[in-house]
Amino acid sequence: MPPPAETQMEPMFIRDDHSDMDSLRDLAWRLGQESASIASPQLSEIQGALAKLVRAMNCYYSNLIEGHNTLPIEIDRALKNQFEYDPGQRDLQEETKAHIEVQRWIDEDDGLAEIGFGAAGVCEIHRRFYGALPHHLHFMRDSQTEQRIPIVPGAYRQREVSVGRHIPVAPDDIDRCMNRWDDCYTNLPDWKLVLATATAHHRLVWIHPMLDGNGRVARLITHAMLKKSMRGVNLWSVSRGFAQDRNRYKALLASCDHPRRGDRDGRGQLSESSLVEFTRYLLETALDQVQFMTHTLRTDTFTRDFLGWVRSNDKLAKGDKLIEHVILYGPIERGSVPEVLGMPDRSARRVVNELSKSFLLESDSTKAPLRLNIPLHAAQAVFPGMVPDNAG
């Protein structure tokens, strides 16, 4: 008789006395230190705009891992409810908008503070993501029977599935497996949570609790775990690192499905050595992304390059002083705009309208202060490598 499903995903942690644990702890400590100091204090006035940009970037790459490629400009338009006429592209835009809103809920509303990022958090993220999508996207098609199967937002799957060579647990076992997952990862001290994030990521996709959307939900949960355990996580995206070589990301995840390779490979049902390799990969990938964004957000480079792009665009160039002002000093009252631009009210309003149409300025109402917005398509043009030049 096979062991209970919830024991088949052991080990849930790498052993403290594992020979690689000291080097993994060093990596985790370094990641926490560099993440905490990622942004220059001089950019403190636009932290919100930078975090919003990174959410869009994170969404772009997380969807790319799933094979859903949406142009950066289409993501920017979706956030302003400007959808494409083509139904397929519009559906992708709806997905990106829902994904970004869920991460905003995690970041700004601290949405998981009460329920945590355990089983309840997994269900709530899935519910919010699919609940924001049009009803016709609440279905998946069975590859063998062509049957349309409903996806219930926030609910565990009720049917057997296969994911490549992996056969996830049976529907009747999901509750027990998720309870075990919950017990292991939701009450860890921060230093241990960093090291456990990779294991939690794999074990969640191994369970595959939802009918669809498990990869994106798992990456959002990973973001939430990292956010809880260190500062600065809203300014970099581990999904960007995963997507740069998604075949390696998927191969290392699949390797963690392998059974234990002899007596020296841990004490659980699954391979501990594969888990160590994936943990090192996740920490090194995260550290690489922190260093990339630290370089990108250097105050002098960021301001010079962004203003250079604004000035190179004939429609935006007249607003360069206004953009520089909101970068340096934060949101500006509308009544102060003519003085900053050195032009009459009517001319200043035209400049504001043009910058707003190009997604560079936003406000909560027509009379509220103007604040900087950094659209993803601008980052694609200005900051090398943030989004590929040929994205889409």
Residue pairs with C-beta under 8 A, 6 or more apart in sequence:
2 8
3 269
4 173
4 176
5 169
5 170
5 173
5 176
5 177
6 173
6 176
6 177
6 179
6 180
7 268
7 269
8 169
8 269
8 270
9 177
9 180
9 181
9 203
9 206
9 207
9 268
9 269
9 270
10 267
10 268
10 269
10 270
11 199
11 266
11 267
11 268
11 270
11 272
11 275
12 180
12 181
12 184
12 185
12 196
12 199
12 203
12 268
13 184
13 195
13 196
13 199
14 20
14 21
14 24
14 195
14 199
14 272
14 275
14 276
14 279
15 21
15 266
15 267
15 272
18 272
18 276
20 276
20 280
23 280
24 195
24 276
24 279
24 280
24 283
25 191
25 195
27 280
27 283
27 284
27 287
28 191
28 194
28 195
28 283
29 191
30 287
31 194
31 230
31 283
31 286
31 287
31 290
32 194
32 229
32 230
32 231
34 287
34 290
34 291
34 294
35 230
35 231
35 232
35 233
35 236
35 286
35 290
36 230
36 231
36 232
37 232
37 294
38 232
38 235
38 236
38 290
38 293
38 294
38 297
39 47
39 50
39 232
39 235
39 297
40 297
40 298
40 299
42 299
43 50
43 297
43 299
43 302
43 327
45 326
45 327
45 328
45 329
45 330
46 326
46 327
46 330
46 372
46 374
47 235
48 371
49 371
49 372
49 373
49 374
50 235
50 297
50 374
51 107
51 234
51 235
52 104
52 373
52 374
53 374
53 375
53 376
53 379
54 234
54 235
54 236
54 237
54 293
55 100
55 103
55 104
55 107
55 234
56 72
56 75
56 76
56 79
56 96
56 100
56 375
56 376
57 237
57 240
57 376
57 379
57 386
57 387
58 103
58 223
58 237
58 239
58 240
59 75
59 96
59 99
59 100
59 103
60 70
60 72
60 75
60 96
60 376
60 387
60 391
61 237
61 239
61 240
61 242
61 243
62 99
62 215
62 216
62 219
62 220
62 239
62 243
63 69
63 70
63 92
63 95
63 96
63 99
63 216
64 243
64 246
65 215
65 219
65 239
65 242
65 243
65 246
65 249
66 215
66 216
68 92
68 95
69 92
69 391
69 392
70 89
70 92
70 93
70 95
70 96
70 392
71 377
71 391
71 392
72 375
72 376
72 377
72 379
72 380
72 387
72 391
72 392
73 375
73 376
73 377
74 84
74 89
74 92
74 93
74 96
74 392
75 93
75 96
75 100
75 376
75 377
76 359
76 375
76 376
76 377
77 83
77 84
77 93
78 93
78 94
78 96
78 97
79 97
79 100
80 359
83 90
83 93
83 94
84 90
84 93
91 134
91 137
94 132
94 133
94 134
94 137
95 133
95 137
97 132
98 128
98 129
98 130
98 132
98 133
99 129
99 216
99 220
101 128
101 132
102 125
102 128
102 129
102 132
102 220
103 220
103 223
105 111
105 128
106 112
106 125
106 220
106 223
106 224
106 227
107 227
107 234
111 124
112 121
112 124
112 224
115 121
115 124
116 186
117 185
117 186
117 221
117 224
117 225
117 228
118 181
118 182
118 185
118 186
119 178
119 179
119 181
119 182
120 182
121 221
121 224
122 178
122 204
122 209
122 217
122 221
123 154
123 155
123 156
124 154
125 217
125 220
125 221
126 153
126 154
126 210
126 213
126 217
127 153
127 154
128 153
128 154
129 153
129 213
129 216
129 217
130 137
130 138
130 151
130 153
130 154
130 213
131 153
131 154
138 150
138 151
138 152
138 153
139 148
139 149
139 150
139 151
140 148
140 149
140 151
140 211
140 212
141 147
141 148
141 149
142 148
142 149
149 159
149 211
151 210
151 211
151 212
151 213
152 211
155 210
156 171
156 174
156 175
156 178
156 209
156 210
157 171
157 174
157 208
157 209
157 210
157 211
158 171
158 211
159 171
159 211
160 167
160 170
160 171
161 167
161 168
161 208
161 211
162 168
163 205
163 208
164 254
165 254
165 257
166 206
166 208
166 254
166 257
168 206
168 207
168 208
169 177
169 207
169 208
174 207
174 209
177 207
177 209
178 207
178 209
181 200
181 203
181 204
181 207
184 196
184 200
185 193
185 196
185 200
185 225
188 196
190 228
190 229
190 230
191 229
193 225
193 228
193 229
194 226
194 229
194 230
194 283
195 279
196 225
197 222
197 225
197 226
197 229
197 282
198 275
198 278
198 279
198 281
198 282
198 283
199 275
199 278
199 279
200 221
200 222
200 225
201 218
201 219
201 221
201 222
201 253
201 282
202 253
202 256
202 275
202 278
204 214
204 217
204 218
204 221
205 214
205 215
205 218
205 253
206 256
206 257
208 214
210 217
219 238
219 239
219 242
222 238
222 282
223 233
223 238
223 239
226 233
226 238
226 286
227 233
227 234
232 290
235 293
235 297
236 286
236 289
236 290
236 292
236 293
237 289
238 282
238 285
238 286
238 289
240 289
240 292
241 285
241 286
241 288
241 289
242 249
242 285
243 249
248 281
249 281
252 274
252 277
252 278
252 281
253 278
255 271
255 274
255 277
255 278
256 270
256 271
256 274
256 275
256 278
257 270
258 270
258 271
258 274
259 269
259 270
259 271
260 266
260 267
260 268
260 269
260 270
260 271
260 272
261 271
261 273
265 271
265 272
265 273
266 272
266 273
266 275
292 385
295 301
296 302
296 383
296 386
302 383
303 324
303 327
303 328
305 382
305 383
306 323
306 327
306 374
306 378
306 382
307 320
307 323
307 324
307 327
308 382
309 378
309 381
309 382
310 316
310 317
310 319
310 320
310 323
310 360
311 317
311 320
313 358
315 354
315 358
316 323
316 354
316 355
316 358
316 360
318 341
318 343
318 351
318 354
319 341
319 351
319 352
319 354
319 355
319 360
321 340
321 341
321 342
322 332
322 337
322 340
322 341
322 351
322 352
322 355
322 361
322 370
323 355
323 360
323 372
325 332
325 340
326 332
326 361
326 370
326 371
326 372
327 372
330 371
331 363
331 369
331 370
331 371
332 340
332 369
332 370
332 371
333 369
334 352
334 367
334 369
334 370
337 348
337 351
337 352
337 370
338 344
338 345
338 347
338 348
341 347
341 348
341 351
343 351
352 361
352 370
355 361
356 362
358 375
359 373
359 375
359 377
359 378
360 372
360 373
360 374
360 375
360 378
361 370
361 371
361 372
361 373
362 370
362 371
362 373
363 369
363 370
363 371
376 387
379 386
379 387
380 386
380 387
380 388
380 389
380 391
